[in-house]
Amino acid sequence: MNPRSLIPILILLPAACLSEEGTTALMKAHVLTVTDPITEPEDGLLLGNGDLSVSVYQTRDRIVWRFGKGDVWDRRFDASDDPKPPHIEEIAHGIRDEGWKCPPYGGAEAVALHGTDNPERMKELCSGAPASYTKRPYPCPKPVGELALQLPPDLAGLTVRQELNIEQGVLRIVCSSARGVELRLTCCVPPTPNALLVRWELANWTDGTRIGNTKPPVWFSLRRWADPDARAFAQEFFAESRHGAFLGMDFAKVTPLPPPTVRALDGVHVVEQTFPPDPTFPNGFRYLLAPFASAAAVESVDLSAVGEARLHLLPPKETTSGWVVVAVPSSSAEGGAEAGFGRVKTALATEPEQQVARWEEAARRDAAEFWSHSAVEIGDPLLENLWYETYHARRCTTRAGKTPPGLFLPSTVRDFSHWHGDYHTNYNYQQPYWGDYTANQQELGDAYFTGMSYFLQMGKLIAEKYYGTRGVFIQLSGYPIKAEEDALGAVPMGRMAYMTGWAANPYWWRYLYTKDEKWLRAVGYPALRDCALFYLDFMKKGDDGLYHVFPSNQGEDGFTGDPKDYTDRPQGMRHLRYCLRSAIQASEALDVDADLRAQWRDRLDHAAGDDGKPLPEREGLAKLFFEANPPEFGDGRPPVPRPAKSAGAPWPGAGEWLDLWYAGQYPVCAMSALRGGGLDPERLYAGLRRIIERWRHPNGLIWAMSVADYGHAGAWTETLGVCAPLQEMMLQSFGGVLRLFPAWPAEVPGSFKTLRAEGAFLVSASWADASVKAAEILSERGGPCRLFSPWPEGLRLEAANGQPVAVARAEDGVWSFPTAAGQTYRLLRP
């Protein structure tokens, strides 16, 4: 029996998917069941509300809830050993006139092929990243702390069964012993406040089964350990993983955080962790771990010798049931951490049992509301489970307006993180959000902009100070910290201009999927405008009458000493063009900035080609899909006929880097394959199954980089983007043209409900026996709907009331019909 399974249970709820007649079928509840021990927080089952998250794992005789919160960061930024960040003209001079040559990440001495008057300056700049990045472990996200339940330790044959009901957002744990004793736990996190709720019940604890005489059979421990010595952490991490990521720190200049403390706050013992002042929190950041229990004495445990703050929650000896609430307010809460604590204490002051029940019901309602936005049903449980497990993790850890995760999920981070656990803008930060709007989960997608607000603030500083331009330059690496300086002021990594366009793209996608002009005016267009302004000023007109970009490398290239390797590079030029098109179209939609629009169009019309080569001539659908496809998704092309028979091995195949050690890049590679139409559906399907089978962990998450290579680093966020290609196999709409099941395997039944398409359309459809069986389109905003017919003989259309609707087919094969806002249209096979 598989100890880790997601069991679909049929329940009588509406709305999973369409039958051939267009009626709704049964919806499934998805229960992730685990019977093997989970011994690492990164593998733990997840709970959360998008701000506070919890990872549940086990030790020998404890159930442990590891807390995580996106805003809990060590925000110290020590630039004392950093070089002065370079102006772009200094880099241009070095590449063009002195022939700078260096690897991308440092590690070898930079040379000037044509000589330099300042070799020390060249060497300090060409380090890949400054000392604040390579020699300090912070800034970085921090673990929050843990609640542990002490199981009766002497019970023989103890087993643990965990069942996470994804649609309810509730985790149930049953610990059973050979003597018949059962401990039953029910856990959840309400939408507000930021608190973990745990109910417990000990069954069959009698004179014939009890063991022990002096302690309660069940008790709890709440703790925050001391921030470790960085050298000790680095050595231990290497010893356990053979990865030396942290060994190169300048340990003499690295200091731990202040130790956590226990203090009494309004009569309640709490654990408190404080952080030094920083520009984001000038008075310092802090959070609390505040326990409340139905009937338990709370005692402070003296662990001053190791710098740990710990509380014991001790129910009366004869008590066999109860509840525990752990509130986790922080400085980000309204009024600060103490005000957040006060609200929870006040809510529990009268009728606490009823208040806990209300919070539990709120948690279930919040989960149900989330899952009402969309649904999928797939004849292959592995793929269906992937969709539900992944969006459950997203829901637990990500919410608009709250600090989003960096490279690792908050409840799984180590004391220090690879790459500072930062926001990487050459796909890592963006990728988890790629499928959110298609999944009709706008609040998840909008969290991207919360993190980007820090890049925009720093980007204005860099653009003005180090490029002499208007607008914003988006840096490769950033943190949820108010910047006072360029956080990555070294090269080659710190002056790559393509990131600006790449990071701007979701602002345009959000509008394409929702047609929300109010949001575009208030949030989307200002960011697009600033990114396009940067490119407007950065591009320089050459003697050939074309606008060129220099200097900017692409990918993560080093310097070669040859200026042509940093002139008009394809990655930069393609992102620049997409950004300018997006800004032009956004300004047209809002009818603003006609003067800027003319300048952007001039740059776009007269931009140099990739690597200075003329761009290929494209017309019709080829031009539409190429220009509408963002560069990170490769070359967009019109749909190609489905092959009569699949030929070739699964993609990706055995032995490829995606298969061997770096599945994190699967979503970006798969999206390029899907948008370009380069692989047949059967190969894509088989390859996706292989990725899931090889890289899925007990909590359903797909790992990005192998534990063998990178150690137990935490649960990676970038592979949360895996649902984007899965959804793309079912529904495409880039270019504003809908395609139903464009890359779906012929013999695998599938259906989806209210996935979102460009144009603000909510689409529901089903597939079986190698054909689309039913489809409906709800128009949120009105306007024309364009699509390819899912059937070779064309299509018919009717309104929800059964009346036929006129639909026209253009010469290019695209069908179109006008829609009215709020109306549903049913596609029918002729």
LOLO-733941 format. One record per residue (C-alpha): x, y, z; residue in three letters. Coordinates in steps of 0.25 Angstrom, whole numbers, padded with zeros to 4 digits, always signed. Each point is the difference from the previous one (the first is absolute). Example, Ala and Ser with C-alpha at 12.3 -4.5 7.8 and 13.67 -1.06 7.14 Angstrom:
BEGIN
+0049-0018+0031ALA/+0006+0014-0002SER/
END
This chain:
BEGIN
+0000+0000+0000MET/+0005+0014-0003ASN/+0003+0007+0013PRO/-0002+0013-0007ARG/-0013+0002-0008SER/-0010+0010-0004LEU/-0013-0007+0001ILE/-0011+0006-0008PRO/-0014-0001+0007ILE/-0013+0002-0007LEU/-0009+0010+0007ILE/-0012+0006-0004LEU/+0004+0014-0004LEU/-0002+0008-0013PRO/+0010+0005-0010ALA/+0011-0009-0003ALA/-0001-0002-0015CYS/-0009-0001-0012LEU/-0007-0012-0005SER/-0002-0002-0015GLU/-0014+0006+0002GLU/+0006+0012+0007GLY/-0005-0004+0014THR/+0009+0000+0012THR/+0006-0012+0006ALA/+0004-0004+0014LEU/+0011+0007+0006MET/+0011-0007+0008LYS/+0006+0003+0013ALA/+0015-0003+0000HIS/+0006-0006+0013VAL/+0015-0001+0000LEU/+0003-0012+0009THR/+0013-0003+0006VAL/+0003-0012+0009THR/+0016+0000-0001ASP/+0007+0009+0010PRO/+0003+0014-0005ILE/+0013+0004+0006THR/+0004+0013-0007GLU/-0008+0013+0001PRO/+0002+0002-0015GLU/-0008-0013-0002ASP/-0011+0004+0010GLY/-0014+0001-0004LEU/-0004+0015-0001LEU/-0011+0008+0006LEU/-0001+0015-0001GLY/-0007+0013-0004ASN/+0009+0006-0009GLY/+0007+0008+0011ASP/+0003-0010+0011LEU/+0003-0014-0005SER/+0003-0013+0008VAL/+0008-0012-0004SER/-0004-0013+0008VAL/+0011-0011+0002TYR/+0004-0010+0011GLN/+0011-0004+0008THR/+0001-0013+0009ARG/-0011+0004+0009ASP/-0005+0013-0004ARG/-0009+0007-0010ILE/+0007+0013-0004VAL/-0007+0012-0007TRP/+0011+0009-0006ARG/-0005+0014-0002PHE/+0004+0009-0011GLY/-0003+0015-0004LYS/+0004+0007-0013GLY/+0003+0013+0008ASP/+0010-0007+0010VAL/+0013+0004-0006TRP/+0014+0004+0005ASP/+0000+0013-0007ARG/+0015+0004+0003ARG/+0007+0004-0012PHE/+0015+0002+0002ASP/+0006+0007-0012ALA/+0012+0004+0007SER/+0009-0008-0008ASP/-0007+0002-0013ASP/+0006+0008-0012PRO/-0007+0013-0004LYS/-0011-0005-0009PRO/+0004+0004-0015PRO/-0006+0010-0009HIS/-0004-0007-0013ILE/+0010+0009-0008GLU/+0011-0006+0009GLU/-0004-0014-0004ILE/-0001+0004-0015ALA/+0014+0006+0000HIS/+0005-0013+0007GLY/-0006-0009-0011ILE/+0002+0009-0012ARG/+0013+0007+0003ASP/+0007-0009+0009GLU/-0005-0014-0004GLY/-0004-0005+0014TRP/-0001-0015+0001LYS/-0005-0008+0012CYS/-0009-0012+0004PRO/-0014+0003+0004PRO/+0001-0004+0015TYR/+0014+0004+0003GLY/+0010-0010+0004GLY/+0010+0004-0010ALA/+0008+0013-0001GLU/-0005+0010-0010ALA/+0009+0005-0011VAL/+0000+0012-0010ALA/+0004-0005-0014LEU/+0003+0014-0004HIS/+0006+0005+0013GLY/-0006+0008+0011THR/+0004+0012+0008ASP/-0007-0005+0013ASN/+0001-0015+0001PRO/-0004+0000+0015GLU/-0013+0006-0004ARG/-0003-0010-0011MET/+0003-0011+0009LYS/-0009+0004+0011GLU/-0011+0003-0010LEU/+0001-0013-0008CYS/-0002-0009+0012SER/-0014-0005-0004GLY/-0006+0005+0012ALA/+0004+0009+0011PRO/+0005-0004+0014ALA/-0014+0003+0006SER/-0005-0012-0008TYR/+0012-0010+0000THR/+0006+0003+0014LYS/-0012+0002+0008ARG/-0012-0010+0002PRO/-0010+0011+0003TYR/-0009+0006-0005PRO/-0008-0013+0001CYS/-0014-0005+0004PRO/+0000-0006+0014LYS/-0007-0012+0006PRO/-0011+0005+0010VAL/+0000-0011+0010GLY/-0007-0013+0004GLU/-0012-0006+0008LEU/+0003-0015+0003ALA/-0010-0009+0006LEU/+0006-0011+0010GLN/-0006-0013-0003LEU/-0001-0010+0011PRO/+0015-0005-0002PRO/-0002-0015+0005ASP/-0011-0004-0009LEU/+0005-0012-0008ALA/-0004-0001-0015GLY/-0004+0014-0002LEU/-0004+0004-0014THR/-0003+0013-0006VAL/-0011+0003-0011ARG/-0001+0013-0005GLN/-0012+0005-0009GLU/+0000+0014-0006LEU/-0013+0003-0006ASN/+0004+0010-0011ILE/-0014+0006-0003GLU/-0002+0002+0015GLN/+0014+0005+0004GLY/+0000-0009+0012VAL/+0010-0011+0004LEU/-0004-0011+0009ARG/+0010-0009+0007ILE/-0002-0013+0007VAL/+0011-0006+0008CYS/-0004-0015+0004SER/+0007-0009+0009SER/+0000-0015+0001ALA/-0007+0001+0013ARG/-0012+0007-0006GLY/+0003+0014+0004VAL/-0003+0010-0010GLU/+0004+0015-0001LEU/-0009+0008-0010ARG/+0005+0014-0004LEU/-0008+0010-0009THR/+0009+0012-0005CYS/-0003+0012-0009CYS/+0004+0014-0002VAL/-0012+0010-0001PRO/+0001+0012-0010PRO/+0001+0009+0012THR/+0007+0001+0010PRO/+0013-0006-0003ASN/-0001-0012+0009ALA/+0001-0015+0000LEU/-0012-0007+0006LEU/+0002-0014+0006VAL/-0011-0009+0006ARG/+0005-0013+0007TRP/-0007-0012+0006GLU/+0006-0012+0007LEU/-0009-0012-0002ALA/+0001-0013+0008ASN/+0009+0006+0011TRP/-0004-0009+0011THR/+0006-0007+0012ASP/+0003-0012-0009GLY/+0007+0008-0011THR/+0007+0012+0007ARG/+0015+0001+0002ILE/+0007+0010+0009GLY/-0004+0006+0013ASN/+0005+0014+0002THR/-0003+0008-0013LYS/-0012+0003-0009PRO/-0001-0011-0011PRO/+0000+0011-0010VAL/+0007+0014+0001TRP/+0006+0010-0009PHE/+0013+0008-0002SER/+0001+0014-0007LEU/+0013+0005-0004ARG/+0010+0009-0008ARG/+0014-0005+0000TRP/+0012+0009+0000ALA/+0005+0005-0013ASP/+0012-0008-0003PRO/+0014+0003-0001ASP/+0002+0002-0015ALA/+0013-0008-0001ARG/-0006-0012+0008ALA/-0012+0000-0009PHE/+0009+0000-0012ALA/+0009-0011+0005GLN/-0012-0008+0004GLU/-0008+0002-0013PHE/+0013-0005-0008PHE/+0001-0012+0009ALA/-0014-0004-0002GLU/-0001+0003-0015SER/+0014+0002-0006ARG/-0004+0014-0005HIS/+0009+0011+0004GLY/-0010+0012-0003ALA/+0003+0006+0013PHE/+0014-0003+0002LEU/+0005+0013-0007GLY/-0006+0010+0010MET/+0008+0010+0007ASP/-0003-0006+0013PHE/+0007+0011+0008ALA/-0010+0010-0005LYS/-0012-0009+0002VAL/-0008+0001+0013THR/-0013-0007+0004PRO/-0013+0006+0003LEU/-0003+0004+0014PRO/-0005-0013+0008PRO/-0015-0002+0001PRO/-0006+0003+0014THR/-0012-0004+0008VAL/-0008+0011+0006ARG/-0013+0003+0006ALA/-0010+0008-0008LEU/-0013+0004+0006ASP/+0001-0012+0009GLY/+0004-0010-0011VAL/+0013-0006-0002HIS/+0005+0002-0014VAL/+0013-0003-0008VAL/+0005+0012-0007GLU/+0011+0001-0011GLN/+0005+0014-0003THR/+0009+0005-0012PHE/+0009+0012-0001PRO/-0006+0013-0006PRO/+0000+0001-0015ASP/-0005+0010-0011PRO/-0013-0008-0001THR/-0002-0001+0015PHE/+0008+0012+0006PRO/-0004-0004+0014ASN/+0003-0015-0002GLY/-0008-0012-0005PHE/-0006-0009+0011ARG/-0010-0012+0000TYR/-0006-0008+0012LEU/-0004-0014+0002LEU/-0012+0001+0009ALA/-0007-0012+0006PRO/-0014-0002+0004PHE/-0006-0013+0005ALA/-0013-0005+0005SER/+0006-0006+0013ALA/+0015+0001+0002ALA/+0010+0006+0009ALA/+0011+0008-0008VAL/+0014-0001+0005GLU/+0012+0007-0004SER/+0012-0010-0002VAL/+0014+0005+0003ASP/+0009-0003-0012LEU/+0008+0013+0002SER/+0013-0009-0002ALA/-0003-0002-0014VAL/-0008+0013-0003GLY/-0013-0007-0003GLU/-0014+0005+0005ALA/-0010-0011+0003ARG/-0013-0001+0007LEU/-0007-0013+0004HIS/-0015-0001-0001LEU/-0004-0010+0011LEU/-0015-0005+0000PRO/-0005-0006+0013PRO/+0005-0014+0002LYS/-0014-0006-0002GLU/-0004+0008-0012THR/-0002-0008-0013THR/-0005+0011-0009SER/+0002+0015-0003GLY/+0005+0010-0010TRP/+0012+0009-0002VAL/+0001+0013-0007VAL/+0013+0006-0004VAL/-0001+0014-0005ALA/+0012+0006-0008VAL/-0001+0015-0001PRO/+0011+0008-0006SER/+0004+0014-0002SER/-0007+0000-0014SER/-0014-0002+0008ALA/-0009+0012+0001GLU/+0006+0008+0012GLY/+0012-0010+0001GLY/+0002-0013+0007ALA/-0006+0003+0014GLU/-0012+0006-0006ALA/-0002-0013-0008GLY/+0002-0008+0012PHE/-0010+0009+0008GLY/-0011-0003-0011ARG/+0002-0015+0002VAL/+0000+0001+0015LYS/-0013+0008+0000THR/-0007-0009-0010ALA/+0003-0012+0009LEU/-0003+0008+0013ALA/-0015-0005+0000THR/-0006-0013-0005GLU/+0014-0004-0005PRO/-0006-0014-0005GLU/-0010+0007-0009GLN/+0011+0009-0005GLN/+0009-0011-0004VAL/-0012-0007-0007ALA/-0003+0013-0007ARG/+0014+0001-0005TRP/+0000-0015-0004GLU/-0013+0002-0008GLU/+0007+0013-0007ALA/+0012-0009-0004ALA/-0009-0010-0007ARG/-0009+0011-0007ARG/+0013+0007-0004ASP/+0005-0013-0006ALA/-0013-0002-0007ALA/-0001+0014-0006GLU/+0014-0002-0006PHE/-0003-0013-0006TRP/-0013+0005-0006SER/+0008+0009-0010HIS/+0004-0012-0009SER/+0001-0015+0000ALA/+0006-0011-0009VAL/-0003-0015-0001GLU/+0011-0009-0007ILE/-0001-0014-0004GLY/+0014-0002+0006ASP/+0000+0002+0015PRO/+0015+0004+0000LEU/-0003+0013-0008LEU/-0013+0003+0007GLU/+0007-0001+0013ASN/+0011+0009-0004LEU/-0009+0011-0004TRP/-0007+0000+0014TYR/+0012-0003+0008GLU/+0007+0012-0007THR/-0011+0010+0002TYR/-0002-0004+0014HIS/+0015+0003+0003ALA/-0002+0013-0007ARG/-0012+0004+0008ARG/+0007-0003+0013CYS/+0012+0008-0003THR/-0004+0011-0009THR/-0010+0012+0000ARG/-0001+0013-0006ALA/+0004+0011+0009GLY/+0009-0009+0009LYS/+0015-0002-0002THR/+0002-0011-0010PRO/+0010-0012+0001PRO/+0013+0001-0006GLY/+0007-0012-0005LEU/-0005-0009+0012PHE/-0013-0002+0007LEU/+0000+0008+0013PRO/-0004-0012+0009SER/+0012-0008-0006THR/+0011+0010+0000VAL/+0013-0004+0007ARG/+0007+0010+0009ASP/+0008+0005-0012PHE/-0004-0002-0015SER/+0006-0003-0013HIS/+0001+0013-0008TRP/-0005+0008+0012HIS/-0014-0007-0003GLY/-0001+0013-0008ASP/-0009+0004-0012TYR/+0007-0003-0013HIS/-0007+0007-0012THR/+0006-0009-0011ASN/-0012-0010+0001TYR/+0001-0005+0015ASN/-0008+0011+0006TYR/-0010+0001-0012GLN/-0002-0015-0002GLN/-0009-0004+0011PRO/-0010+0011-0004TYR/-0001-0004-0015TRP/-0013-0009+0001GLY/-0007+0008+0011ASP/-0009+0009-0010TYR/-0003-0012-0009THR/-0004-0008+0013ALA/-0009+0012+0003ASN/+0007+0003+0013GLN/+0002+0015-0001GLN/+0004+0002+0015GLU/+0012-0010-0002LEU/+0004+0007-0013GLY/-0001+0014+0006ASP/+0010-0004+0011ALA/+0011+0001-0010TYR/-0002+0015+0000PHE/+0002+0001+0015THR/+0014-0006-0002GLY/+0003+0009-0012MET/-0003+0013+0008SER/+0014-0002+0006TYR/+0006-0002-0014PHE/-0007+0013-0005LEU/+0005+0008+0012GLN/+0014-0005-0002MET/-0001+0001-0015GLY/-0003+0015+0000LYS/+0013+0002+0008LEU/+0008-0008-0010ILE/-0006+0006-0012ALA/+0003+0014+0004GLU/+0013-0002+0007LYS/+0007-0010-0008TYR/-0007+0001-0014TYR/-0004+0014-0001GLY/-0013-0004-0005THR/-0015+0002+0005ARG/-0008-0012+0004GLY/+0005-0012+0007VAL/+0011-0010-0002PHE/-0004-0014+0005ILE/+0012-0007+0007GLN/+0002-0014+0000LEU/+0000-0002+0015SER/-0009+0007+0010GLY/-0006-0002+0014TYR/-0013+0005+0007PRO/+0008+0012+0005ILE/+0000+0015-0002LYS/+0013+0002-0008ALA/+0009+0011+0003GLU/+0010-0005-0011GLU/+0002-0009-0011ASP/-0001-0014+0006ALA/+0009-0007-0011LEU/+0009+0011-0004GLY/+0010-0009-0007ALA/+0002-0006-0014VAL/-0003-0008-0008PRO/-0012-0003+0008MET/-0004+0014+0004GLY/-0002+0007-0013ARG/-0009-0009-0009MET/-0011+0008-0006ALA/-0009-0011-0004TYR/-0006-0002+0014MET/-0007+0013-0001THR/-0009-0005-0011GLY/-0001-0014+0005TRP/-0005+0005+0014ALA/-0010+0010-0007ALA/-0007-0011-0008ASN/-0010-0005+0011PRO/-0005+0015+0001TYR/-0005-0001-0014TRP/-0005-0015+0001TRP/-0009+0004+0012ARG/-0007+0010-0008TYR/-0001-0010-0012LEU/-0007-0010+0009TYR/-0009+0009+0007THR/-0002+0013-0008LYS/+0000+0007+0013ASP/+0002+0015-0005GLU/-0001+0005+0014LYS/+0012-0009+0005TRP/+0008+0003-0013LEU/-0001+0015+0003ARG/+0003-0001+0015ALA/+0011-0011+0000VAL/+0003-0007-0013GLY/+0003+0012-0010TYR/+0009+0008+0010PRO/+0009-0012+0001ALA/+0000-0003-0015LEU/+0002+0015-0003ARG/+0012+0000+0009ASP/+0006-0012-0006CYS/-0002+0005-0014ALA/+0005+0014+0004LEU/+0013-0007+0004PHE/+0001-0007-0014TYR/-0003+0013-0007LEU/+0012+0007+0006ASP/+0009-0011+0000PHE/-0001-0003-0015MET/+0010+0008-0008LYS/-0002+0004-0015LYS/+0012-0005-0008GLY/+0005+0005-0014ASP/-0008-0010-0006ASP/-0013+0007+0004GLY/-0004-0012+0010LEU/+0000+0000+0015TYR/+0010-0009+0007HIS/+0002-0005+0014VAL/+0014+0000+0006PHE/+0005-0006+0009PRO/-0009-0011+0005SER/+0003-0015+0001ASN/-0010-0011-0001GLN/-0003-0012+0008GLY/+0010+0000+0011GLU/+0012+0002-0010ASP/+0014+0005+0004GLY/+0008+0010-0007PHE/+0008-0005-0012THR/+0007+0013-0003GLY/-0007+0002-0013ASP/-0010+0011-0001PRO/-0009-0007-0010LYS/-0004-0010+0011ASP/-0007+0011+0008TYR/-0006+0008-0012THR/-0015-0003-0004ASP/+0000-0014+0006ARG/-0013-0008-0003PRO/-0005-0001+0014GLN/+0001+0014+0003GLY/-0006+0005-0013MET/-0011-0010+0000ARG/-0004+0005+0014HIS/+0002+0014-0004LEU/-0010-0001-0012ARG/-0010-0008+0008TYR/+0000+0011+0011CYS/-0001+0011-0009LEU/-0012-0007-0007ARG/-0007-0002+0013SER/+0002+0015+0004ALA/-0005+0005-0013ILE/-0013-0009+0001GLN/-0002+0003+0015ALA/+0001+0015-0003SER/-0010-0002-0012GLU/-0009-0007+0009ALA/+0000+0011+0010LEU/+0001+0011-0010ASP/+0012+0007+0007VAL/+0014+0004-0003ASP/-0001+0002-0015ALA/+0013+0007-0001ASP/+0007-0012+0007LEU/-0007-0010-0009ARG/+0005+0007-0012ALA/+0015-0001+0005GLN/-0002-0015+0004TRP/-0006-0003-0013ARG/+0012+0007-0007ASP/+0010-0008+0009ARG/-0008-0013-0004LEU/+0000+0003-0015ASP/+0014+0003+0000HIS/+0006-0009+0010ALA/+0012-0008-0005ALA/-0002-0015-0002GLY/+0005-0011+0009ASP/+0016+0000-0001ASP/-0002+0011-0010GLY/-0007-0009-0010LYS/-0012+0004-0008PRO/-0013-0006+0007LEU/-0007-0011-0009PRO/-0012+0005-0007GLU/-0013-0005+0006ARG/-0015+0002-0004GLU/-0013-0004+0004GLY/-0001-0010+0012LEU/+0015-0003-0001ALA/+0002+0015+0004LYS/-0012+0000+0010LEU/+0005-0012+0008PHE/+0015+0004-0001PHE/-0002+0014+0006GLU/-0011-0004+0010ALA/+0009-0011+0006ASN/+0009+0005+0011PRO/+0015-0003-0003PRO/+0001-0009+0013GLU/-0009-0009-0007PHE/+0008-0001-0013GLY/-0005+0002-0014ASP/-0016+0000-0001GLY/-0005-0007-0012ARG/-0014-0003-0005PRO/-0006-0013+0003PRO/+0005-0012-0008VAL/-0008-0013-0003PRO/+0000-0011+0010ARG/+0009-0011-0005PRO/-0007-0012-0004ALA/+0009-0009+0009LYS/+0010+0004+0010SER/+0014-0002-0003ALA/+0012+0001+0009GLY/+0004-0001+0015ALA/-0007+0007+0011PRO/+0005+0015+0002TRP/+0008+0003+0008PRO/+0007-0014-0001GLY/+0009-0008+0009ALA/+0013+0006+0002GLY/-0003+0015-0003GLU/+0003+0010+0010TRP/-0015+0002+0003LEU/-0001-0015+0003ASP/+0014-0001+0008LEU/+0001+0012+0009TRP/-0008+0012-0004TYR/-0015-0002-0002ALA/-0002+0015+0005GLY/+0002+0004-0015GLN/-0011-0010-0005TYR/-0011+0011+0000PRO/+0008+0010-0008VAL/+0005-0010-0010CYS/-0014-0007-0001ALA/-0007+0013-0003MET/+0010+0003-0011SER/-0003-0013-0006ALA/-0015+0002+0001LEU/+0000+0014-0005ARG/+0009-0004-0012GLY/-0008-0013-0003GLY/+0013-0008-0001GLY/-0004-0012+0007LEU/-0012-0010-0002ASP/-0010-0001+0012PRO/+0004-0015+0003GLU/+0015+0004+0002ARG/-0004+0012+0009LEU/-0010-0008+0008TYR/+0010-0012+0002ALA/+0011+0010+0004GLY/-0008+0007+0010LEU/-0004-0013+0007ARG/+0015-0004+0001ARG/+0003+0014+0006ILE/-0011-0002+0011ILE/+0004-0015+0003GLU/+0014+0004+0001ARG/-0001+0013+0008TRP/-0012+0000+0008ARG/+0002+0001+0015HIS/-0010-0006+0011PRO/-0007+0014+0001ASN/-0003+0000-0015GLY/+0010+0010-0004LEU/+0010-0002-0012ILE/+0014+0003+0004TRP/+0008+0010-0008ALA/+0015-0005+0003MET/+0004-0013+0005SER/+0002-0002+0015VAL/+0013-0008-0005ALA/+0006+0012-0005ASP/-0006+0011+0008TYR/-0003-0006+0013GLY/-0013+0001+0009HIS/-0001+0015-0004ALA/-0015+0002+0002GLY/-0012-0002-0010ALA/+0003+0007-0013TRP/-0011+0010-0005THR/+0004+0001-0015GLU/-0006-0014-0003THR/-0013+0005+0005LEU/-0001+0005-0014GLY/-0002-0014-0005VAL/-0015+0002-0001CYS/+0002+0010-0011ALA/+0004-0010-0011PRO/-0010-0010+0005LEU/-0011+0011-0002GLN/+0006+0004-0013GLU/-0002-0014-0005MET/-0015+0002+0003MET/-0002+0014-0004LEU/+0008+0011-0008GLN/-0004+0014-0002SER/+0013+0008-0003PHE/-0002+0009-0012GLY/-0015+0001+0005GLY/-0004-0012-0008VAL/-0005-0012+0008LEU/+0004-0014-0002ARG/-0007-0012+0007LEU/+0009-0012+0004PHE/+0011+0004-0010PRO/+0010-0009+0006ALA/-0008-0011+0007TRP/+0003-0015-0001PRO/-0010-0007-0009ALA/-0005-0011+0010GLU/+0001+0008+0013VAL/-0014+0005+0004PRO/+0001+0014+0006GLY/-0009+0012+0003SER/+0001+0014+0007PHE/-0010+0010+0005LYS/+0002+0015-0001THR/+0015+0001-0004LEU/+0002+0014-0004ARG/+0004+0005-0014ALA/+0005+0013-0005GLU/-0011+0009-0003GLY/-0006-0003+0014ALA/-0007-0013-0005PHE/-0003-0011+0010LEU/+0001-0013-0008VAL/-0005-0014+0004SER/+0002-0012-0009ALA/+0001-0015+0000SER/+0008-0010-0008TRP/-0001-0015-0003ALA/+0003-0010-0011ASP/+0009+0010-0007ALA/-0010+0011-0001SER/-0006+0012+0007VAL/-0014-0004+0005LYS/-0005+0012+0005ALA/+0004+0015+0003ALA/-0006+0013+0006GLU/+0005+0014+0000ILE/-0004+0010+0010LEU/+0003+0014-0004SER/+0003+0009+0012GLU/+0002+0013-0007ARG/-0006-0001-0014GLY/+0007+0002-0013GLY/+0004-0009-0011PRO/+0004-0015+0003CYS/+0010-0006-0010ARG/+0003-0015-0001LEU/+0004-0012-0008PHE/-0011-0010-0002SER/+0003-0012+0009PRO/-0006-0009-0012TRP/+0005-0001-0014PRO/-0014+0002-0006GLU/-0002+0014+0007GLY/-0009+0003+0012LEU/-0014+0005+0003ARG/-0003+0010+0012LEU/-0012+0002+0009GLU/-0003+0009+0012ALA/-0003-0005+0013ALA/-0015+0001-0003ASN/+0002-0010-0012GLY/-0001+0011-0011GLN/+0010-0001-0011PRO/+0011+0011-0001VAL/+0006+0004-0013ALA/+0015-0004-0001VAL/+0009+0003-0011ALA/+0013-0006-0006ARG/+0011+0008-0006ALA/+0009-0004-0011GLU/+0011-0003+0010ASP/-0009-0010+0007GLY/-0003+0008+0012VAL/-0015+0000+0004TRP/-0005+0012+0008SER/-0013+0005+0006PHE/-0005+0012+0008PRO/-0003-0002+0015THR/-0008+0007+0010ALA/+0006+0002+0014ALA/-0005-0011+0010GLY/-0005-0009-0011GLN/+0003-0015-0002THR/+0002-0006-0014TYR/+0000-0015-0003ARG/+0009-0005-0011LEU/-0007-0012-0008LEU/+0005-0009-0011ARG/-0007+0001-0013PRO/
END
